[in-house]
Every structure is written in structure tokens, then in C-alpha cells.
Amino acid sequence: MYLVGLTGGIASGKSTVSSMLRELGCPIIDADVVARKVVEPHTCAYSRIVHHFGPEILLKNGEIDRQKLGQLIFANEEKRKLLNSITHPEIHKAMLKEILLYFLRGYRYVVLDVPLLFETRRLTRFLNHTVVVYCDPATQLSRLMQRDGLTQEQAEQRVAAQMPLNEKRGLANHVIENSGSREDTHRQVLRLHTKLEDSMDFLLVRVIAIVATAGLGGLLLYAAKILLS
């Protein structure tokens, strides 16, 4: 099994592309969903976050108020780094568990939907393919203002807080251009899906796994069984 990284920028349409791939049957691990799970009450990350940021970030039901926490870290780089140092290791461990489950179920690849894929760079060395969902700056601002009810200044601040999409675009193996219609984006997703389905990268990964677990002798025996079957 090989890994595909999917990323983008705020309001670039990554979630739309992720949904399209899911509808086509691609296994998706959504880092945002995992991130919410690892900070649920009674988890290790939850306890550390409350310890460092105080009980005022909690909702009445005891869950973390993500909006309030986001406001705290948005304008404070040190607090943002602290939060990331707490959550990112837990997120990566949880994602690894899901990857192993897909591997055991026989999937050839898994798509990791990760907003900060290139910012953190912790996962990129494990990926065979990276995909960026791109849209032009004017479209990105317009969508963000409409989606979140922001002023242009507020939207520009949110966009400026992330790695520029043009920079991400230059780091990716595949680019989904999402400035146009949904139909055009869907056609690009279909082409990407075909490439992933036709890729033979999973064979190399499985050979490496076999060598690692069975040694060279086991590999030769495995190859002999295939040739004789």
C-alpha cells in the first residue's frame, strides 16, 4: 500500500475534492476529523491543552471550544506552536493506526487529507504522491468571505497566515485547479483517480514490506510460489 497526500489552502476547495475522491471509492483519512477525536474529553491531548490554555477555552459540556482556542492561537505564534506540539504527535499516531487498518484490509493506497501537509513536513517523506487543490487568490478571498462572513481584511489575514498556495503548488506532484466550475474540478479528479488506480507503486511497497518481515530468503520463496502457481 502506498500513501497519497491531499492538501490545499483555506477555501481552496480541498474538502470538495476529498469528497469527490471518497465518492469514487478512495479510502480517505481526514486529519481534521482525527484532530477533533484526539482532543475529546479525557484524552491525553485534551488534558494538556486545558492545563496550558486554561478552563476558559471549554464549552459548557466540557468539550474544547475550537473557535475560542483558534482565536487565542491565531494572533500568537508561540501559543500556536505549543498547541501544535501537543496535538500533532497524537494526530500522527491516530492516523498511523488507521493506515495500518487499511493495509490489513488489502487497500492499495490511502489518501491522507492534511491541511498543513507542507507546513509541518512530518508526513511528506512517506508519501508517493502529493496533491494540491489550487485556486487563484481572488477566488480564494471571495469564497472565504462568503463562506465565513468575513470582511476582506479579515479574509486576507487568514490567507496570509498560511503558506501561499503558489508555493504549495510548486511542491506537489499533482495539482487540481479549482478556480472554475465544479464540473471542471470533477473531470480533473477523475483523471487523478485513474492515475492512482493504475499506479504500480503499491507493488514496490509490498516488496519492501515482505523483505523487512521475511528476509531475502522469504522473498525468494514467495516469488517461487507465485511463479509455480
C-alpha positions in Angstrom: 0.0 0.0 0.0 1.2 3.5 -0.8 0.2 6.9 0.6 -1.2 10.0 -1.2 -1.2 13.4 0.5 -4.0 15.8 -0.3 -3.8 19.4 0.8 -4.7 23.0 -0.2 -5.4 26.3 1.4 -8.3 27.9 3.2 -11.3 28.0 0.9 -9.4 26.5 -2.0 -11.8 23.5 -2.3 -9.8 20.7 -0.7 -12.8 19.3 1.1 -14.8 19.3 -2.2 -12.0 17.3 -3.9 -11.7 15.0 -0.9 -15.5 14.3 -1.1 -15.2 13.5 -4.8 -12.4 11.0 -4.2 -14.4 9.4 -1.4 -17.4 9.0 -3.7 -15.1 7.3 -6.2 -14.3 4.7 -3.5 -10.9 6.1 -2.4 -10.1 5.4 1.3 -9.7 8.8 3.0 -8.1 9.7 6.3 -9.2 13.2 7.2 -6.6 14.9 9.6 -9.3 17.4 10.7 -11.6 14.6 11.8 -8.7 12.8 13.6 -7.7 16.1 15.2 -11.2 16.5 16.7 -11.1 13.0 18.1 -7.7 13.3 19.8 -8.8 16.3 21.8 -12.0 14.8 23.1 -12.5 14.9 26.9 -10.4 12.5 28.9 -7.7 12.2 26.2 -4.0 13.0 26.9 -4.0 15.9 24.5 -7.2 17.3 26.0 -5.7 17.4 29.5 -2.5 19.1 28.3 -4.5 21.7 26.3 -6.6 22.6 29.3 -3.5 22.7 31.5 -1.7 25.2 29.2 -4.6 27.3 27.9 -7.0 27.2 30.9 -10.6 26.1 31.5 -11.9 29.2 29.8 -11.5 27.5 26.5 -14.1 24.9 27.4 -17.7 24.7 26.4 -20.4 24.1 29.0 -20.4 20.4 28.1 -16.7 20.1 28.8 -15.5 19.9 25.2 -12.9 22.3 23.8 -14.3 25.4 22.2 -12.4 25.2 18.9 -13.4 28.7 17.9 -12.2 30.3 21.1 -9.0 28.3 21.0 -8.5 29.3 17.4 -8.8 32.9 18.3 -6.2 32.5 21.0 -3.6 31.0 18.8 -4.3 32.9 15.6 -2.5 36.1 16.7 0.1 34.3 18.9 2.7 32.2 17.2 4.2 30.8 20.4 0.8 29.6 21.5 0.2 28.1 18.1 3.5 26.2 18.2 2.6 25.0 21.7 -0.8 23.7 20.6 0.8 22.0 17.5 3.4 20.3 19.7 0.6 18.8 21.8 -1.8 17.8 19.0 0.4 16.8 16.0 2.1 13.7 17.6 -1.3 12.4 18.7 -2.8 13.1 15.3 0.0 11.3 13.6 -0.3 8.3 15.9 -4.0 8.0 15.3 -3.6 8.4 11.5 -0.9 5.6 11.6 -3.4 3.3 13.3 -6.0 4.0 10.5 -3.4 3.4 7.8 -2.5 0.0 9.3 -6.1 -1.0 9.3 -6.5 -0.1 5.6 -3.3 -2.0 4.9 -4.6 -5.1 6.7 -7.8 -4.8 4.7 -5.9 -5.0 1.4 -6.2 -1.5 0.1 -3.5 -0.5 -2.5 -3.4 3.2 -1.4 -4.8 5.6 1.2 -5.4 9.3 0.7 -4.3 11.5 3.7 -6.3 14.7 3.7 -3.9 17.0 5.6 -4.4 20.9 5.6 -0.8 21.6 6.9 0.9 18.9 4.9 3.8 21.1 3.6 3.9 23.3 6.6 4.8 20.6 9.1 6.6 18.3 6.5 6.4 15.4 9.0 4.5 13.2 6.6 5.8 14.2 3.2 8.8 11.7 3.2 6.3 8.8 3.5 4.2 9.9 0.5 4.4 8.6 -3.0 2.1 11.3 -4.4 1.1 14.8 -3.2 -1.9 16.6 -4.5 -2.6 20.3 -4.0 -6.1 21.8 -4.6 -5.4 25.3 -6.0 -7.5 28.3 -6.8 -6.5 31.9 -7.8 -6.1 34.4 -4.9 -9.2 36.5 -5.9 -11.4 33.4 -6.0 -10.0 32.2 -2.7 -10.7 35.5 -0.9 -14.2 35.7 -2.4 -15.1 32.2 -1.3 -13.7 32.7 2.2 -15.6 36.0 2.7 -18.8 34.4 1.5 -18.3 31.1 3.5 -17.3 32.6 6.8 -19.0 36.0 6.7 -15.6 37.8 6.9 -14.6 41.3 5.7 -11.9 41.5 3.0 -9.3 42.5 5.6 -10.2 39.6 7.9 -10.1 37.1 4.9 -6.7 38.5 3.8 -5.3 38.0 7.3 -6.5 34.3 7.4 -4.9 33.7 4.0 -1.7 35.4 4.9 -1.3 33.2 8.0 -0.9 30.1 5.7 1.7 29.0 3.3 0.9 30.6 -0.1 -1.0 28.3 -2.5 1.5 29.1 -5.2 4.3 27.7 -3.0 2.3 24.6 -2.2 1.6 24.2 -5.9 5.3 24.1 -6.6 5.8 21.3 -4.1 3.1 18.9 -5.3 3.2 16.1 -7.8 -0.4 16.8 -8.9 -2.4 20.0 -9.0 -6.2 20.2 -9.1 -7.1 23.6 -10.5 -10.3 24.6 -8.6 -10.9 28.2 -9.8 -13.6 27.2 -12.3 -16.7 25.2 -12.3 -17.5 22.1 -10.2 -17.7 20.1 -13.4 -14.2 21.0 -14.4 -12.9 20.1 -11.0 -14.7 16.8 -11.1 -13.1 16.0 -14.5 -9.6 16.6 -13.0 -10.4 14.4 -10.0 -11.5 11.6 -12.3 -8.1 11.9 -14.2 -6.3 11.8 -10.8 -8.3 8.8 -9.7 -7.4 6.9 -12.8 -3.7 7.6 -12.3 -3.9 6.4 -8.7 -5.7 3.3 -9.7 -3.3 2.5 -12.5 -0.2 3.2 -10.3 2.0 0.2 -9.5 3.7 2.0 -6.5 1.9 -0.4 -4.1 3.9 -3.3 -5.5 7.2 -1.8 -4.5 5.9 -1.0 -1.0 4.7 -4.6 -0.6 8.0 -6.0 -1.8 9.8 -3.8 0.8 7.4 -5.0 3.5 7.9 -8.6 2.6 11.7 -8.2 2.7 11.5 -6.5 6.0 9.4 -9.1 7.6 10.6 -12.3 6.0 14.1 -11.5 4.9 15.6 -12.2 1.4 15.0 -16.0 1.8 11.4 -15.4 2.4 11.1 -13.2 -0.6 12.7 -15.8 -2.9 10.3 -18.4 -1.5 7.3 -16.0 -2.0 8.5 -15.3 -5.6 8.8 -19.1 -6.3 5.3 -19.7 -5.1 4.0 -17.1 -7.5 5.9 -18.5 -10.4 4.8 -22.0 -9.8 1.1 -21.1 -9.1 
